[in-house]
Amino acid sequence: MRQVLRPARALLRSVLLLAAASAVIFLCTAALPGDAADVLGGGRATPEELARLRAEQGLDRPLHVRYLDWLSGALTGQPGRSLITGRPVAELIADRATVTLALAGAALAASVPLTAALAWAAVHGHRRLRPAVNALIVAGAALPQAVVAAALVAWLSTAWGLFPPVSMLPGGEPPWSRPDLLALPVLTLALPTSAYGAALLHGAIADVMAQPYIRDAELRGLSPATIGFRYVLPMIAAPATRLLAVILGGLVAGTAVAETLFGLTGLGELLVTAISTRDVPVVQSIALLAAAVVVAGLLAADVAVPRRRREAARP
């Protein structure tokens, strides 16, 4: 019975969490100063013209009515139209999603092994190297993406000429056809993400390594790799999966800096443009998409890595 109820509870919790996230997203965008009517009016529209524009865009309706309309549209895959261009928001997102998903996927693929290596080295590496590794993790997690991008361009592009400094993709070509153009944006996302992930996983790994059965495995002569895969990995599977979900959602929504700096036209660049023009349906939909990725990952972690499996990893 518990095996049946546990996924149901996790699903219900995920639905409530996503509903709460949608409400927060809607309220935050509603609190932005100005609206699309001000942008379309160009600062020269009369109060009567602004009122007409707001009525045409539905901005004069009560807040709860707009929220319910947007939420029902998002659930059916039709989250409205852009207030600036008039195009369906779903089309705008679909046009840009390929670039962002390719960028986020490549950054995630690079981040996972680097995160694991940094977290493991910080806990189980050579004693003399641990302080340096921990300092590297803290520094990497604290550096803004813009600083990382500038350093990568200076070293890998300007000094060594390995990659082009701008990543503008030729029209009609998929992003994976030009990996050289994606290299710097991917590293800009992957390096701080790896340091952030290692900082969060460090404590979980340290707790497991302090357990008596780990010491017993070391006394029995098991190699660090065997200890890591047989005993440590199953015990940190749930927090690592949750961290992976949060990182992926952050990458989907956090590509704005990398895309803007390197000239990529993805969801991040669309989000920046939509915020500047107060194109609220676009902002809401991209933010909700990132939240849905995080919630889906957390749900997968709860369902796929139950506690009893982690307990069974103990000898």
C-alpha positions as CSV (number, residue, x, y, z in Angstrom):
1,M,0.0,0.0,0.0
2,R,2.8,2.4,0.9
3,Q,4.4,1.7,-2.5
4,V,1.2,2.9,-4.2
5,L,0.6,5.9,-2.0
6,R,4.2,7.2,-2.1
7,P,4.2,8.1,-5.9
8,A,0.7,9.6,-5.5
9,R,1.8,11.8,-2.7
10,A,4.9,12.9,-4.6
11,L,2.8,13.7,-7.6
12,L,0.3,15.7,-5.5
13,R,3.1,17.6,-3.8
14,S,4.6,18.4,-7.2
15,V,1.3,19.7,-8.6
16,L,0.8,21.9,-5.5
17,L,4.4,23.1,-5.8
18,L,4.0,24.0,-9.5
19,A,0.7,25.8,-8.8
20,A,2.4,27.8,-6.1
21,A,5.3,28.6,-8.4
22,S,2.8,29.8,-11.1
23,A,1.1,32.1,-8.6
24,V,4.5,33.6,-7.5
25,I,5.6,34.0,-11.1
26,F,2.3,35.8,-12.0
27,L,2.4,38.1,-9.1
28,C,6.1,39.0,-9.6
29,T,5.4,39.9,-13.3
30,A,2.3,41.8,-12.4
31,A,4.4,43.9,-10.0
32,L,6.8,45.0,-12.7
33,P,6.7,48.8,-13.2
34,G,4.9,49.8,-16.4
35,D,3.3,47.4,-18.9
36,A,3.3,46.6,-22.6
37,A,0.9,49.5,-23.3
38,D,3.5,52.0,-22.1
39,V,6.1,50.4,-24.4
40,L,3.8,50.4,-27.4
41,G,2.8,53.9,-26.7
42,G,6.4,55.0,-26.8
43,G,5.9,57.5,-24.0
44,R,3.8,59.7,-26.3
45,A,0.4,58.1,-26.0
46,T,-2.5,59.9,-24.4
47,P,-4.2,58.5,-21.4
48,E,-7.1,57.5,-23.6
49,E,-4.8,55.7,-26.1
50,L,-3.2,53.9,-23.2
51,A,-6.5,52.8,-21.8
52,R,-7.5,51.5,-25.2
53,L,-4.3,49.5,-25.6
54,R,-4.7,48.0,-22.1
55,A,-8.3,47.0,-22.9
56,E,-7.2,45.4,-26.2
57,Q,-4.5,43.4,-24.4
58,G,-6.7,42.5,-21.4
59,L,-4.5,44.4,-19.0
60,D,-7.5,46.2,-17.5
61,R,-9.1,43.0,-16.2
62,P,-8.9,41.9,-12.5
63,L,-5.7,40.2,-11.5
64,H,-7.3,36.9,-10.5
65,V,-9.1,36.7,-13.9
66,R,-5.9,37.2,-15.8
67,Y,-4.1,34.6,-13.7
68,L,-6.8,32.0,-14.2
69,D,-6.9,32.7,-18.0
70,W,-3.2,32.4,-18.2
71,L,-3.0,29.3,-16.1
72,S,-5.7,27.5,-18.1
73,G,-4.0,28.4,-21.3
74,A,-0.6,27.2,-20.0
75,L,-2.1,23.9,-19.0
76,T,-3.5,23.4,-22.5
77,G,-0.3,24.5,-24.2
78,Q,-1.7,27.9,-25.3
79,P,-0.3,30.5,-22.9
80,G,-1.6,33.4,-24.9
81,R,0.0,35.8,-27.4
82,S,2.9,38.2,-27.1
83,L,1.7,41.7,-26.2
84,I,4.3,43.2,-28.4
85,T,4.4,41.1,-31.6
86,G,1.0,39.4,-31.4
87,R,2.5,36.0,-32.1
88,P,1.5,33.0,-30.0
89,V,3.9,32.6,-27.1
90,A,4.1,28.8,-27.8
91,E,5.5,29.6,-31.3
92,L,8.1,32.1,-29.9
93,I,9.3,29.5,-27.3
94,A,9.4,26.7,-29.9
95,D,11.5,28.8,-32.2
96,R,14.1,29.5,-29.5
97,A,13.9,26.3,-27.5
98,T,16.3,24.3,-29.7
99,V,19.3,26.6,-29.0
100,T,18.6,26.9,-25.3
101,L,18.0,23.1,-24.8
102,A,21.2,22.3,-26.8
103,L,23.2,24.8,-24.7
104,A,21.7,23.7,-21.4
105,G,22.0,20.0,-22.3
106,A,25.7,20.4,-23.2
107,A,26.4,22.4,-20.1
108,L,24.7,19.8,-18.0
109,A,26.6,17.0,-19.6
110,A,29.9,18.8,-18.9
111,S,28.8,19.8,-15.3
112,V,27.9,16.3,-14.0
113,P,31.3,14.7,-14.2
114,L,33.1,17.9,-13.2
115,T,30.8,18.3,-10.2
116,A,31.3,14.8,-9.0
117,A,35.1,15.1,-9.4
118,L,35.3,18.4,-7.5
119,A,33.0,17.2,-4.7
120,W,34.9,13.9,-4.3
121,A,38.3,15.6,-4.4
122,A,37.2,18.1,-1.7
123,V,36.2,15.2,0.6
124,H,38.4,12.3,-0.3
125,G,41.3,13.8,-2.2
126,H,44.8,14.2,-1.0
127,R,44.9,16.0,2.3
128,R,47.3,18.7,1.0
129,L,45.1,19.4,-2.0
130,R,41.7,19.6,-0.2
131,P,42.0,23.2,0.9
132,A,42.9,24.3,-2.6
133,V,40.0,22.3,-4.0
134,N,37.6,23.8,-1.5
135,A,38.9,27.3,-2.3
136,L,38.4,26.6,-6.0
137,I,34.8,25.5,-5.4
138,V,33.9,28.6,-3.4
139,A,35.6,30.9,-5.9
140,G,34.0,29.2,-8.9
141,A,30.5,29.3,-7.3
142,A,30.9,33.0,-6.5
143,L,32.1,34.2,-9.9
144,P,29.4,35.8,-12.0
145,Q,28.8,34.4,-15.5
146,A,30.0,37.6,-17.1
147,V,33.4,37.3,-15.4
148,V,33.7,33.7,-16.4
149,A,32.8,34.6,-20.0
150,A,35.3,37.4,-20.2
151,A,38.1,35.2,-18.9
152,L,37.2,32.4,-21.3
153,V,37.2,34.8,-24.3
154,A,40.5,36.3,-23.2
155,W,42.2,33.0,-22.8
156,L,40.6,30.5,-25.3
157,S,39.7,33.0,-28.0
158,T,42.0,36.0,-27.9
159,A,45.2,34.5,-26.6
160,W,45.0,31.0,-27.9
161,G,42.6,31.3,-30.8
162,L,40.8,28.0,-30.1
163,F,37.2,29.3,-30.4
164,P,35.4,32.3,-32.0
165,P,34.5,35.0,-29.5
166,V,31.0,35.3,-30.8
167,S,28.6,32.4,-31.2
168,M,26.1,33.7,-33.8
169,L,24.7,30.6,-35.5
170,P,24.2,30.7,-39.3
171,G,20.5,30.9,-40.2
172,G,18.8,27.6,-40.5
173,E,21.6,25.5,-39.0
174,P,21.0,23.5,-35.8
175,P,23.2,24.4,-32.9
176,W,24.9,21.0,-32.7
177,S,26.2,21.4,-36.2
178,R,28.7,24.0,-35.0
179,P,30.1,22.8,-31.6
180,D,33.0,25.3,-31.9
181,L,30.4,28.1,-31.6
182,L,28.8,26.5,-28.5
183,A,32.1,25.8,-26.7
184,L,32.5,29.1,-24.9
185,P,28.8,29.5,-23.9
186,V,28.8,25.9,-22.6
187,L,31.9,26.5,-20.5
188,T,30.5,29.8,-19.2
189,L,27.5,27.9,-17.9
190,A,29.2,24.7,-16.9
191,L,32.1,26.0,-14.8
192,P,30.1,28.0,-12.2
193,T,27.4,25.3,-12.2
194,S,29.9,22.6,-11.4
195,A,31.4,24.6,-8.6
196,Y,27.9,25.4,-7.2
197,G,26.9,21.7,-7.4
198,A,30.1,20.5,-5.8
199,A,29.6,23.0,-2.9
200,L,26.1,21.5,-2.3
201,L,27.2,17.9,-2.6
202,H,30.3,18.3,-0.5
203,G,28.3,18.0,2.8
204,A,26.3,15.0,1.7
205,I,29.5,13.1,0.7
206,A,31.3,14.1,3.9
207,D,28.4,12.8,6.0
208,V,28.5,9.4,4.2
209,M,32.3,9.2,4.4
210,A,32.1,9.6,8.1
211,Q,29.9,6.5,8.6
212,P,31.5,3.4,10.3
213,Y,30.9,1.1,7.3
214,I,33.0,3.4,5.1
215,R,35.9,3.1,7.5
216,D,35.3,-0.7,7.6
217,A,35.5,-0.8,3.7
218,E,38.7,1.2,3.8
219,L,40.2,-1.3,6.3
220,R,39.2,-4.2,4.1
221,G,41.4,-2.6,1.4
222,L,38.6,-1.6,-1.0
223,S,39.7,1.1,-3.5
224,P,38.3,4.6,-3.4
225,A,36.5,4.0,-6.7
226,T,34.8,0.9,-5.3
227,I,33.8,2.7,-2.1
228,G,32.5,5.6,-4.1
229,F,30.3,3.5,-6.5
230,R,29.2,0.8,-4.1
231,Y,28.6,2.7,-0.9
232,V,28.7,6.5,-1.4
233,L,26.8,6.9,-4.7
234,P,23.6,5.0,-3.6
235,M,23.5,7.0,-0.4
236,I,23.7,10.4,-2.2
237,A,21.5,9.4,-5.2
238,A,18.4,11.3,-3.9
239,P,20.1,14.6,-3.1
240,A,22.2,14.4,-6.2
241,T,19.1,13.8,-8.4
242,R,17.3,16.7,-6.7
243,L,20.4,18.9,-7.3
244,L,20.5,17.8,-10.9
245,A,16.9,18.9,-11.3
246,V,17.5,22.3,-9.8
247,I,20.6,22.8,-11.9
248,L,18.8,21.9,-15.1
249,G,16.0,24.3,-14.4
250,G,18.5,27.0,-13.5
251,L,20.3,26.3,-16.8
252,V,17.1,26.6,-18.9
253,A,16.2,29.9,-17.3
254,G,19.7,31.1,-16.7
255,T,21.2,31.0,-20.2
256,A,20.3,34.7,-20.6
257,V,23.7,36.0,-19.8
258,A,25.6,33.5,-21.9
259,E,23.2,34.0,-24.9
260,T,23.3,37.7,-24.7
261,L,27.1,37.9,-24.4
262,F,27.8,35.4,-27.2
263,G,25.0,36.4,-29.6
264,L,22.8,33.3,-29.3
265,T,19.1,33.6,-29.9
266,G,17.6,31.3,-27.4
267,L,15.1,31.5,-24.6
268,G,17.4,33.4,-22.3
269,E,17.8,36.2,-24.9
270,L,14.0,36.1,-25.5
271,L,13.4,36.4,-21.7
272,V,15.7,39.5,-21.4
273,T,13.9,41.1,-24.4
274,A,10.5,40.3,-23.0
275,I,11.3,41.8,-19.6
276,S,12.6,45.0,-21.1
277,T,9.4,45.4,-23.2
278,R,7.1,44.1,-20.4
279,D,5.9,41.3,-22.6
280,V,4.3,39.6,-19.6
281,P,3.0,36.4,-21.2
282,V,6.4,35.5,-22.6
283,V,8.1,36.2,-19.3
284,Q,5.6,34.1,-17.4
285,S,5.8,31.2,-19.8
286,I,9.6,30.9,-19.8
287,A,9.7,31.2,-16.0
288,L,7.0,28.5,-15.6
289,L,8.8,26.2,-18.1
290,A,12.0,26.4,-15.9
291,A,9.9,25.8,-12.8
292,A,8.3,22.8,-14.4
293,V,11.7,21.3,-15.2
294,V,12.8,21.6,-11.6
295,V,9.5,20.2,-10.2
296,A,9.6,17.3,-12.7
297,G,13.2,16.5,-11.6
298,L,12.3,16.6,-8.0
299,L,9.4,14.3,-8.6
300,A,11.7,11.9,-10.5
301,A,14.1,11.9,-7.6
302,D,11.3,11.1,-5.1
303,V,9.9,8.3,-7.1
304,A,13.0,6.7,-8.6
305,V,15.3,6.8,-5.5
306,P,13.2,5.7,-2.5
307,R,14.7,5.8,0.9
308,R,14.6,2.0,1.3
309,R,17.0,1.7,-1.7
310,R,19.4,4.1,-0.1
311,E,19.2,2.2,3.2
312,A,19.9,-1.1,1.3
313,A,23.2,0.3,0.2
314,R,24.6,0.0,3.7
315,P,26.5,-3.3,4.2
